[in-house]
Amino acid sequence: MADTSTLRARMMARIHVPEALLARLGWATLGYVLVQGMRFGANLVLTRLLAPELFGIMILLTSLRVGLELFTDIGIGQNVVSSPNATDPRFYNTAWTLQVIRGVALALIALLLQPVISHFYGDPTLHKILPFMSLFLLMTGFVSIGQPLAVKQLAIDRTSMFEVAICFVGNIFLIGAAWIWPNIWGLLAGSLLASFTGIVLSYFIKPEIKHRLLIDWDYVREILGFGKWVFISSIVFFLALNFDRLILAKYVSFAALGIYGIARTLSDVFAQFSVKLGAEIVFPSVAAATVRGVELQRKLAHRRMQFQAATMVAIAGVIALSDFIIRIYDVRYHSAAQLLPWVSVAAWLMILSTLNENLMLGLRKPHYSAFGSAAKLLGLAVLLPIGLMRYGIAAAAVATVLAELMRYACLSVGQARLKVTFIRQDLLATIALIALAYAIRWVTFQIGLTGAPGELFRITMYR
């Protein structure tokens, strides 16, 4: 009888885990699809209201703001997700207090750096709008600590509904402001309103939490001990992720940067989903797992392959239909079509790297994230200037592919040391991606929907 009960318990456990995982994936996917659908619709409207150079300015401003945030990142969210003490009010209030202090400090740092940034880029418009960056940074310090707590508890339904609500309200503010003021001030006003709305809504994720300013020095040491590698990784990750946009803003027109940004925005839809999936499901799940090494690899391989298959079909479709997709936008943005296949391949490689990175975080090996991002940054620093002189902005798209390969290789070395590696699976999936993209392109070319397959990955000079 005992054996029968044990067998039944094991069978129920095997049934329960996939169902729970399926529910989490369902919420994560639904929320992400809704958010990206709203963002896509908002971008279509904004490209008809605003000139490409305005998008270029906002891309630079956003990159600088995110850069300052990551340059002071001590992994508060990651600490909450990974720490066994996270539900202690003294821990999460200490974490929130550190976050508030960081937000105030960032706002002051941004004010001090404005003359340096204005001088480097030499654009008079930037000098006028940079003070608003301090407001964005100040607001980020007051976001509720409830979001990482919900992620730790795998409450994906709450976090997904939160993101959908923020996106919906934020897009209304953004489009409304751009409609009234179709200039950079409209974009700024809409963005500020959207950010403030996000802060307010964040306190409804876990309304039972009582926030208060508090410092517990034991928990400060715990947060900083884990966060030191997150800090290093965040700095290098930011530079690796945004180096192309920061450099392009110096050497090409804001209009060209805006066109490049449209291509990156489309391809990043998939990369950002992998970031969300990794941070909200892979990272906390691996952190809570009781197995390691080869056994952990076996448990993850099948689910990972299923996610790859779905993502592969979507990205292959974007690559094949790149010129058709870009035609949806205003004619001023159509030259982004030649960039989209390249940045889509880079997004695919980023997906593979992000899944690997969150696995390493779950195993409490955050230094591999820093090493991987450093390898990508090195690749961009070497390849981008060389390609930029010869091919213009198209070189940035190609350089991101090669640099992302370097990041993937570095993370794979770390995984091999821990006996949790997926190189063969990823190689086969990448070959299938390219083959499927060309197959779809051939079909769509035959029916007159797109250009010829030979036009994929074509590089022409554009500045």
C-alpha positions as CSV (number, residue, x, y, z in Angstrom):
1,M,0.0,0.0,0.0
2,A,2.9,2.3,0.9
3,D,4.5,1.6,-2.5
4,T,1.2,2.4,-4.3
5,S,0.8,5.7,-2.4
6,T,4.4,6.6,-3.2
7,L,3.9,5.8,-6.9
8,R,0.7,7.8,-7.0
9,A,2.4,10.8,-5.4
10,R,5.2,10.7,-7.9
11,M,2.8,10.5,-10.8
12,M,0.8,13.4,-9.4
13,A,4.0,15.4,-9.0
14,R,4.9,14.8,-12.6
15,I,1.5,15.9,-13.8
16,H,1.3,19.0,-11.5
17,V,4.7,20.5,-12.5
18,P,4.0,20.7,-16.3
19,E,0.5,22.1,-15.6
20,A,1.9,24.8,-13.4
21,L,4.7,25.6,-15.8
22,L,2.1,25.7,-18.7
23,A,0.0,28.2,-16.7
24,R,3.0,30.4,-16.0
25,L,4.1,30.3,-19.7
26,G,0.5,31.1,-20.7
27,W,0.4,34.2,-18.6
28,A,3.9,35.3,-19.6
29,T,3.1,34.8,-23.3
30,L,-0.3,36.4,-23.2
31,G,0.9,39.4,-21.3
32,Y,3.9,39.8,-23.6
33,V,1.9,39.4,-26.8
34,L,-0.6,42.1,-25.6
35,V,2.2,44.5,-24.6
36,Q,4.1,44.0,-27.9
37,G,0.9,44.3,-29.9
38,M,0.1,47.7,-28.2
39,R,3.7,48.9,-28.7
40,F,3.6,47.9,-32.4
41,G,0.4,49.8,-32.9
42,A,1.7,52.8,-31.0
43,N,4.9,52.8,-33.1
44,L,2.9,52.8,-36.3
45,V,0.9,55.8,-35.2
46,L,4.0,57.6,-33.9
47,T,6.0,57.1,-37.2
48,R,3.2,58.9,-39.0
49,L,3.2,61.7,-36.5
50,L,6.9,62.1,-35.9
51,A,10.0,62.4,-38.1
52,P,12.8,59.8,-37.9
53,E,15.2,62.2,-36.2
54,L,12.9,62.5,-33.2
55,F,13.0,58.7,-32.8
56,G,16.8,58.9,-33.0
57,I,16.9,61.5,-30.2
58,M,14.7,59.4,-27.9
59,I,16.7,56.3,-28.6
60,L,19.8,58.1,-27.5
61,L,18.1,59.6,-24.4
62,T,16.7,56.2,-23.4
63,S,20.1,54.5,-23.9
64,L,21.8,57.1,-21.7
65,R,19.1,56.8,-19.0
66,V,19.3,53.0,-18.9
67,G,23.0,53.2,-18.9
68,L,23.1,55.3,-15.8
69,E,20.7,53.0,-14.1
70,L,22.8,49.9,-14.9
71,F,26.0,51.6,-14.0
72,T,24.7,51.7,-10.4
73,D,22.9,48.4,-10.5
74,I,23.5,46.4,-7.3
75,G,21.0,43.6,-8.2
76,I,18.1,44.6,-5.9
77,G,15.6,42.7,-7.9
78,Q,17.8,39.7,-8.4
79,N,18.6,39.7,-4.7
80,V,14.9,39.6,-3.8
81,V,14.3,36.7,-6.2
82,S,17.2,34.6,-5.1
83,S,17.4,35.4,-1.3
84,P,15.7,33.0,1.2
85,N,15.1,36.1,3.4
86,A,13.2,38.0,0.7
87,T,9.8,37.8,2.5
88,D,11.2,39.3,5.7
89,P,9.8,42.9,5.9
90,R,13.2,44.1,7.1
91,F,14.9,42.6,4.0
92,Y,12.5,43.9,1.3
93,N,12.2,47.3,3.0
94,T,16.0,47.5,3.2
95,A,16.1,46.6,-0.5
96,W,13.5,49.3,-1.3
97,T,15.3,51.9,0.7
98,L,18.6,51.2,-1.2
99,Q,16.6,51.5,-4.4
100,V,15.2,55.0,-3.3
101,I,18.7,56.2,-2.3
102,R,20.0,55.0,-5.7
103,G,17.3,56.8,-7.6
104,V,18.1,60.2,-5.9
105,A,21.8,59.7,-6.4
106,L,21.3,58.9,-10.1
107,A,19.2,62.0,-10.6
108,L,22.1,64.1,-9.2
109,I,24.7,62.3,-11.2
110,A,22.7,62.9,-14.4
111,L,22.5,66.7,-13.7
112,L,26.3,66.8,-13.2
113,L,27.0,64.8,-16.4
114,Q,24.8,66.9,-18.7
115,P,27.5,69.3,-19.8
116,V,29.8,66.4,-20.7
117,I,27.1,64.5,-22.7
118,S,26.1,67.7,-24.5
119,H,29.7,68.4,-25.5
120,F,30.3,64.9,-26.7
121,Y,27.4,64.7,-29.0
122,G,27.4,68.4,-29.9
123,D,23.7,68.7,-30.6
124,P,21.8,71.8,-29.3
125,T,18.5,69.9,-28.9
126,L,20.2,67.5,-26.5
127,H,21.3,70.3,-24.2
128,K,17.6,71.3,-23.8
129,I,16.2,67.9,-23.1
130,L,18.9,66.2,-21.0
131,P,17.6,67.8,-17.7
132,F,14.4,65.7,-18.1
133,M,16.6,62.5,-17.8
134,S,17.1,63.3,-14.1
135,L,13.3,63.1,-13.6
136,F,13.1,59.6,-15.2
137,L,16.0,58.4,-13.0
138,L,14.5,59.9,-9.8
139,M,11.2,58.1,-10.5
140,T,12.8,54.7,-10.9
141,G,13.9,54.8,-7.3
142,F,10.3,54.7,-6.1
143,V,9.0,51.7,-7.9
144,S,7.4,49.2,-5.5
145,I,9.4,46.2,-4.3
146,G,6.3,44.1,-4.9
147,Q,7.3,43.3,-8.5
148,P,10.4,41.2,-7.7
149,L,8.6,39.6,-4.8
150,A,5.8,38.5,-7.2
151,V,8.5,37.1,-9.5
152,K,10.0,35.2,-6.7
153,Q,6.7,33.6,-5.9
154,L,6.2,32.9,-9.6
155,A,3.0,35.0,-9.6
156,I,3.3,35.6,-13.4
157,D,-0.4,36.5,-13.6
158,R,0.1,39.5,-11.4
159,T,3.3,40.7,-13.1
160,S,1.8,40.2,-16.6
161,M,-1.4,42.1,-15.8
162,F,0.8,44.9,-14.4
163,E,2.8,45.2,-17.6
164,V,-0.3,45.2,-19.8
165,A,-1.9,47.9,-17.7
166,I,1.2,50.1,-17.8
167,C,1.7,49.7,-21.5
168,F,-2.0,50.5,-22.3
169,V,-2.1,53.7,-20.2
170,G,1.4,54.7,-21.2
171,N,0.6,54.4,-24.9
172,I,-2.5,56.6,-24.5
173,F,-0.3,59.3,-22.8
174,L,2.4,58.9,-25.4
175,I,0.2,59.1,-28.5
176,G,-2.0,61.8,-27.0
177,A,1.0,64.0,-26.2
178,A,2.6,63.4,-29.7
179,W,-0.8,64.3,-31.3
180,I,-1.0,67.6,-29.5
181,W,2.7,68.4,-29.8
182,P,4.3,66.5,-32.7
183,N,7.8,67.3,-31.6
184,I,10.4,66.2,-29.0
185,W,8.5,67.9,-26.2
186,G,5.4,65.8,-26.9
187,L,7.5,62.6,-26.8
188,L,9.1,63.7,-23.5
189,A,5.8,64.7,-21.9
190,G,4.1,61.4,-22.9
191,S,7.1,59.4,-21.7
192,L,7.2,61.1,-18.3
193,L,3.4,60.5,-17.8
194,A,3.8,56.9,-18.8
195,S,6.7,56.4,-16.3
196,F,4.8,58.0,-13.4
197,T,1.8,55.8,-14.2
198,G,4.0,52.7,-14.0
199,I,5.2,53.7,-10.5
200,V,1.7,54.2,-9.2
201,L,0.5,50.9,-10.6
202,S,3.5,49.0,-9.3
203,Y,2.1,49.4,-5.7
204,F,-1.0,47.3,-6.7
205,I,1.0,44.2,-7.6
206,K,1.2,43.2,-3.9
207,P,-0.9,45.8,-2.1
208,E,-0.4,44.0,1.3
209,I,3.2,45.1,1.4
210,K,3.9,48.1,3.6
211,H,6.8,50.1,2.3
212,R,8.9,52.1,4.7
213,L,12.4,53.5,4.8
214,L,14.6,51.1,6.8
215,I,18.2,50.0,6.8
216,D,19.2,46.6,8.2
217,W,23.0,46.4,7.9
218,D,23.1,42.6,7.9
219,Y,20.8,42.6,4.9
220,V,22.7,45.4,3.3
221,R,25.8,43.2,3.4
222,E,23.9,40.3,1.9
223,I,22.5,42.4,-0.9
224,L,25.8,44.0,-1.7
225,G,27.6,40.6,-1.5
226,F,25.5,39.1,-4.2
227,G,25.1,42.4,-6.0
228,K,28.7,43.1,-6.7
229,W,28.8,40.7,-9.7
230,V,25.4,41.9,-10.8
231,F,26.8,45.4,-10.7
232,I,29.8,44.5,-12.9
233,S,27.6,42.4,-15.2
234,S,25.0,45.2,-15.5
235,I,27.7,47.8,-16.6
236,V,29.2,45.5,-19.2
237,F,25.7,44.3,-20.3
238,F,24.5,47.9,-20.9
239,L,27.6,48.8,-22.9
240,A,27.3,45.6,-24.9
241,L,23.6,46.1,-25.5
242,N,23.7,49.8,-26.3
243,F,27.2,50.4,-27.7
244,D,25.9,50.4,-31.3
245,R,23.3,53.1,-30.6
246,L,25.6,55.2,-28.5
247,I,28.3,55.2,-31.1
248,L,25.9,55.6,-34.1
249,A,24.5,58.7,-32.4
250,K,27.9,60.3,-32.6
251,Y,28.8,59.4,-36.2
252,V,25.5,59.2,-38.2
253,S,22.4,61.4,-38.4
254,F,19.6,61.1,-35.9
255,A,17.3,60.2,-38.8
256,A,19.6,57.2,-39.6
257,L,19.6,56.2,-36.0
258,G,15.8,56.4,-35.8
259,I,15.6,54.1,-38.8
260,Y,18.1,51.7,-37.2
261,G,16.0,51.9,-34.1
262,I,12.8,50.8,-35.9
263,A,14.6,47.6,-37.1
264,R,16.0,46.9,-33.6
265,T,12.6,47.5,-32.0
266,L,11.0,44.9,-34.3
267,S,13.7,42.3,-33.7
268,D,14.0,43.0,-30.0
269,V,10.4,41.8,-29.6
270,F,11.7,38.3,-29.5
271,A,14.8,39.0,-27.5
272,Q,12.9,40.9,-24.8
273,F,10.5,37.9,-24.5
274,S,13.5,35.7,-23.7
275,V,14.6,38.2,-21.1
276,K,11.2,38.2,-19.5
277,L,10.9,34.4,-19.7
278,G,14.4,34.0,-18.3
279,A,14.0,36.5,-15.5
280,E,10.5,35.4,-14.4
281,I,10.6,31.6,-15.0
282,V,14.1,30.2,-15.8
283,F,16.0,32.1,-13.1
284,P,13.6,31.5,-10.2
285,S,12.9,27.9,-11.2
286,V,16.6,27.0,-11.5
287,A,17.3,28.8,-8.2
288,A,14.6,26.7,-6.5
289,A,15.7,23.4,-8.2
290,T,17.3,20.6,-6.1
291,V,19.3,19.0,-9.0
292,R,22.4,20.2,-10.8
293,G,24.7,19.2,-13.6
294,V,23.7,16.6,-16.2
295,E,20.4,15.9,-14.4
296,L,19.4,19.6,-14.5
297,Q,20.4,19.7,-18.2
298,R,18.1,16.8,-19.0
299,K,15.2,18.4,-17.1
300,L,15.6,21.7,-19.0
301,A,16.4,20.4,-22.5
302,H,12.9,19.4,-23.7
303,R,11.2,22.6,-22.5
304,R,14.0,24.7,-23.9
305,M,13.7,23.0,-27.3
306,Q,9.9,23.7,-27.3
307,F,10.5,27.4,-26.7
308,Q,13.2,27.4,-29.4
309,A,10.9,25.8,-32.0
310,A,8.2,28.4,-31.4
311,T,10.6,31.3,-31.4
312,M,12.4,30.0,-34.5
313,V,9.3,30.0,-36.6
314,A,8.5,33.6,-35.6
315,I,12.0,34.9,-36.2
316,A,12.3,33.1,-39.5
317,G,9.0,34.7,-40.6
318,V,10.3,38.2,-39.7
319,I,13.6,37.6,-41.6
320,A,11.7,36.3,-44.7
321,L,9.1,39.0,-44.7
322,S,11.4,41.9,-43.7
323,D,10.7,44.2,-46.6
324,F,7.0,43.5,-46.4
325,I,6.9,44.3,-42.7
326,I,8.7,47.5,-43.1
327,R,6.3,48.7,-45.8
328,I,3.7,48.9,-43.0
329,Y,5.6,51.9,-41.6
330,D,5.7,55.4,-43.0
331,V,7.8,55.6,-46.2
332,R,10.5,57.6,-44.4
333,Y,11.4,54.4,-42.5
334,H,11.5,51.9,-45.4
335,S,15.3,51.7,-45.6
336,A,15.2,49.7,-42.3
337,A,14.2,46.6,-44.4
338,Q,17.8,45.7,-45.2
339,L,18.8,45.9,-41.5
340,L,15.9,43.8,-40.2
341,P,17.2,40.3,-41.2
342,W,20.6,41.0,-39.6
343,V,19.3,42.3,-36.3
344,S,16.8,39.4,-36.3
345,V,19.6,36.9,-36.4
346,A,21.3,38.9,-33.6
347,A,18.1,38.7,-31.6
348,W,18.0,34.9,-32.1
349,L,21.5,34.6,-30.7
350,M,20.6,36.9,-27.9
351,I,17.7,34.6,-27.0
352,L,20.1,31.7,-26.7
353,S,22.5,33.7,-24.7
354,T,19.8,35.1,-22.4
355,L,18.5,31.6,-21.6
356,N,22.0,30.5,-20.8
357,E,22.6,33.6,-18.7
358,N,19.6,33.1,-16.5
359,L,20.5,29.5,-16.0
360,M,23.9,30.6,-14.6
361,L,22.2,33.2,-12.4
362,G,19.9,30.5,-11.0
363,L,23.0,28.5,-10.2
364,R,24.4,31.6,-8.4
365,K,27.2,32.1,-10.9
366,P,26.5,35.7,-11.9
367,H,30.2,36.4,-12.9
368,Y,29.6,34.4,-16.2
369,S,27.1,37.0,-17.2
370,A,29.7,39.7,-16.8
371,F,32.2,37.7,-18.8
372,G,29.7,37.1,-21.6
373,S,28.7,40.7,-21.9
374,A,32.4,41.7,-21.8
375,A,33.1,39.4,-24.8
376,K,30.1,41.0,-26.7
377,L,31.3,44.5,-25.9
378,L,34.8,43.7,-27.1
379,G,33.4,42.4,-30.4
380,L,31.3,45.5,-30.9
381,A,34.2,47.8,-30.0
382,V,36.5,46.2,-32.6
383,L,34.0,45.4,-35.4
384,L,31.7,48.4,-35.4
385,P,34.2,51.2,-36.2
386,I,35.7,49.1,-39.0
387,G,32.3,48.3,-40.6
388,L,30.9,51.8,-40.0
389,M,33.6,53.4,-42.2
390,R,32.9,51.0,-45.1
391,Y,29.2,50.2,-45.0
392,G,27.7,52.9,-42.8
393,I,24.8,52.1,-40.5
394,A,24.3,48.6,-42.0
395,A,27.6,47.6,-40.3
396,A,26.0,48.0,-36.9
397,A,23.5,45.3,-37.7
398,V,26.2,42.9,-38.9
399,A,28.4,43.7,-35.9
400,T,25.7,42.8,-33.5
401,V,25.5,39.3,-34.9
402,L,29.2,38.6,-34.6
403,A,29.4,40.2,-31.1
404,E,26.4,38.2,-29.9
405,L,28.2,35.0,-31.1
406,M,31.2,35.9,-28.9
407,R,28.8,36.4,-25.9
408,Y,27.2,33.0,-26.5
409,A,30.6,31.3,-26.7
410,C,31.8,32.7,-23.4
411,L,28.6,31.6,-21.6
412,S,28.9,28.2,-23.1
413,V,32.3,27.7,-21.6
414,G,30.9,28.4,-18.2
415,Q,28.0,26.0,-18.8
416,A,30.4,23.3,-19.9
417,R,32.3,23.6,-16.6
418,L,29.0,23.1,-14.7
419,K,28.0,20.2,-17.0
420,V,24.9,22.0,-18.2
421,T,25.4,22.8,-21.9
422,F,23.1,23.0,-24.9
423,I,25.6,23.8,-27.8
424,R,24.4,20.9,-30.1
425,Q,20.8,21.8,-29.6
426,D,21.4,25.5,-30.3
427,L,23.5,24.8,-33.4
428,L,20.8,22.6,-35.0
429,A,18.1,25.1,-34.1
430,T,20.2,28.0,-35.7
431,I,20.7,26.0,-39.0
432,A,17.0,25.3,-39.0
433,L,16.2,29.0,-38.5
434,I,18.2,30.1,-41.6
435,A,16.9,27.3,-43.7
436,L,13.3,28.0,-42.8
437,A,13.8,31.8,-43.4
438,Y,15.0,31.1,-47.0
439,A,12.1,28.6,-47.5
440,I,9.5,31.1,-46.5
441,R,11.2,33.8,-48.6
442,W,11.1,31.6,-51.7
443,V,7.4,31.0,-51.2
444,T,6.5,34.7,-50.6
445,F,8.7,35.7,-53.6
446,Q,6.8,33.3,-55.8
447,I,3.5,34.9,-54.9
448,G,4.9,38.5,-55.3
449,L,4.7,39.4,-51.6
450,T,8.5,40.0,-51.0
451,G,11.7,40.4,-52.9
452,A,13.9,37.5,-54.0
453,P,15.6,35.2,-51.5
454,G,19.0,36.5,-52.7
455,E,18.2,39.9,-51.4
456,L,18.2,38.7,-47.8
457,F,21.2,39.8,-45.8
458,R,22.2,42.2,-48.6
459,I,24.4,45.1,-47.4
460,T,24.3,48.6,-49.1
461,M,25.9,51.8,-47.9
462,Y,23.5,54.0,-45.9
463,R,24.4,56.8,-43.5
